[in-house]
Amino acid sequence: MLYFQDLIFKLQEYWAAQGCVVQLPFDLEVGAGTMAPETFLRVLGSDPYRVVYPQPSRRPADGRYGENPNRLYKHTQLQVVLKPAPEDSQDLYLRSLEAIGVDLRAHDLKFEEDNWEAPTLGAWGMGWQVMLDGQEITQFTYFQQCGGQDLKLISVELTYGLERIGSFLQDVDSVYDIRWNERTTYRDVRLLDEVQASVYSFEKADVERLWTAFKGNEAECRQLLARFGQLPAAAQLSFPILPAYELCLRCSHLFNLLDARGAISVTQRVELIQRVRALAVGVAESWTEQRALPQAEASVA
Amino acid sequence: MRKPLLIELGCEEIPARMLQSLAEEFARCLVHHLNSARVLPPGAEPQVAWTPRRLICLMPEVLEHQPENIEQILGPAARIAFAPTGEPAPAGIAFAAKHGAAPADLQRVTTPKGDYVALHRKSGGCDCRSLLPSLVAEAFAAMNLPRSMRWGADLRFIRPLRWVLALFGDDLVPVSLGGLEANRESRGHRTLGSARFPVLAGAEYPELWRRNFVLVRPADRRAQIEAAVARVLPVGLRRRTDAALEDILINLTEWPDAVLGGFDADFLQALPAEVLVTVMRDHQKYFAVEDDAGRLAPHFLAVINQHGDPHGLIRHGNERVLRARFSDARFFFQNDRKLTLAQRLPLLEQVTFQARLGSYRQKSRRLRALAEWLAQQWAGCDALAAAEAAELAKSDLTSDMVKELPELQGIMGGHYARAEGLPEALAEAIADQYAWEQPPRSDVGAAVSLADKLDTIVGMFTIGDVPTGSADPFGLRRQGNGVVRTLIERQLPLSLAAAGAQARTGYGAQIEGDPGPGLQEFFRERLGFYLRETGGFAPDRVAAVLGAGADSPLDTFRRCQALAQAPDLAAVAAVVKRARSIVRKEKWTSVAVAPDRLQAPAEQALYQSIAALPQAGNNAADYAAELQSIAALAAPLERFFTDVRVNDDDPAIRANRLSLLAWSVARLSRLADFSELQG
């Protein structure tokens, strides 16, 4: 049996062999692996890059108190970004399925249209949901735009839904029955987390303090972006754009929490999405500017 | 000599919904470019084929040699192009130079307009092989694409282009498309065929593809699906027909096969059939299975892109996914019922109807008032029931089931209403609010459905978000069709102007302005569409009745019915047309006729016969009688025109005669504008 942790190992190993940097999960709350800077910022500009990382992804509104066998407050994505997209992207992907033990000749595989869009990130792409025996197991996307910018170099993004693939490989009806390793189930590792996160986001989260936190993070991010714009090029190089992006991500998660808590009205909702988007677009612009500074190359080396 | 031209554009999976139109678009562009190079024999038809991974066009006959063509380029008149000596003059030399010819090439030609200088240029006569690379490349570049994408460099296509096969007879066409060089290689089914296979001769198409588990022709895939379904279905069970789903599956597979799966029969009791079918069709792309009596059976048919499932692995996997989906739905169905539809109303504050038109809570309040008003227009319609059903009609938007299966909005509301013990009339009205397939089953349901659609249409027209050309993002035309159809088929009289004004009142000061004259025109178009397409009435009859008013769809429909069955109206139509053109020409508006001033017998007769027209009511029988009487008026009208001079010297008499005509036209045009009739 391929344990849940083996699934992560095998995919990391496979993609490492394809030249990917094996990154750690991003250490802030994100709604999807795409939001981690290793995707959001790396796909900008024209430097080639390949990366793989597992990413716990939080969607407060999807919390089900651990009672639903397939729906989670926090699910685990395995994120792969190949920049630029190689010609054999699809074949590379299919071989990754073989690497985790899927015999493609014995199963039904379809690439079904599913274009991806993240309004809060000003990002969209075209691609498919990959269906294996009727189960969506991966989102396969050719990024077209990110942070409101047309991308110079097109990246391909593969997002594996690890719980779904684990349920498929282990043939279980509930994610909680997935064997994490020989002795431990997904339930043992994650159930408490699901229950408590649901209680917090649906019942206990203090709406006032969430608002205060949202506004504080937003103000800090805006201030940073405004200052960056006023600086002479020489002082821009080490200016904290990455931390500004982290502030933007916090806003995004706080927005999701407020939403799950039912604290956002219709008109506010549209406005808040615009506000978070403005931060993401501002970060993407500043980041691109910063990377284009003549000394940028050298500073990394 | 002629040879077949075969082009295959190999792509990563193209979305099923656009596959056919793209393949046809490529063939159209190819035929257009081959035709403009004059290398197609007359009547040449392309053979178009496609799979998710390829667009294929086979031109069975392309000329190997392009016919020669002599083109004449006419220049200035001969008298200025040539000197009197016959030598080329400066104007002639300039003309030759402009076209890259020598003065010695100039020729004198005689045309009906006189003598001119001309150049004759021979074109064509090329070997087609030398023309094809650029023709194919131009055809590819000329394709009209829906939203295309980039995948590298500056290439753009619908999905990444990965290979190009181009053969003319057995020869490779050395064309480069989107940075890819064509070659003699195609690709098989992803897991069944050869990853890549060489194509030595064009004649191997399509058999070689079939040997590599690719059925290039959609008709072949359809047939293979039908055969597989027949093979796996046991006696006593049949597939529930679903043409739209079948079209999608044909375009999602290169080598389709079918698998019969099952699910726990308890789900048949635990969940409404609509939920089961929607989950199977919309989420899993499975066909539902029913028994001979049409009852849903605990089975499904999955169409797979694979050759068989010998170990049942695919069936097992699909059953597992469906079980999870049904379990989710069952959980939603139980959980959703913890709140009543009325308790959900405050939650609608959180659901946007339209950014500028506010939330669904606001909409549900408007629907309550509008449905009540509508129900009051119709005798015997329970206005309170309509108001209550309308207010609750959108509550199910906040249920988990509808969030998961949005296409069941309304249907679920009906189930939840019934489950919480609301009267059946309310449940039915909520369930019937969309009524796309057939009109609501009751007048209460009609009031709810119409309120919903009128509110949307009037709101969108007021904020100026109206359908234009092929763009109709909110589906307003479909909603307008629903309004017209419900009123006619449920035989409900309604003034659209009054209903529109009432719907506008519901928005109050929330938005500014009014729907404008476009709304009336919009409904007139929808009504015309219904009368022609669903009613099957001739276009001129439809135009005639619309010309006499389109405010009440039911009344317009009845007039159209009467007109379609009326006796020959050609004669009266001709004279009415004549009368109307006189009135229009004089811009005569008065219809006040003074009977004592009518002198000539013909005008007196006309007056009397029109005054004697039955003052008919507004039902079908009255309309038929009225049209019959009108048909008989051709004679007095014709006599009037023969015997009476409108332009009498006495201005008072002239005015009276014009009024008589205007009055007659108005009186005769109550049901239809006869001038629209084509005889």
Interface residues (C-beta under 8 A of the other chain):
Chain A: N68 P69 N70 R71 P84 A85 E87 S89 Q90 L94 L104 R105 A106 H107 D108 L109 K110 F111 E112 E113 M126 W128 L132 D133 G134 Q135 Y142 Q144 L151 I154 S167 F168 D171 D173 G262 I264 S265 V266 R269 V270
Chain B: E12 E13 P15 A16 R17 P52 R147 M149 R150 W151 G152 R159 P160 R162 R190 T191 L192 L252 T253 V259 Q284 Y286 A302 I304 N305 Q306 D309 H311 L313 I314 H316 G317 N318 R320 V321 L322 R323 A324 S327 D328 F331 L347 E349 Q350 V351 T352 A355 G358 S359
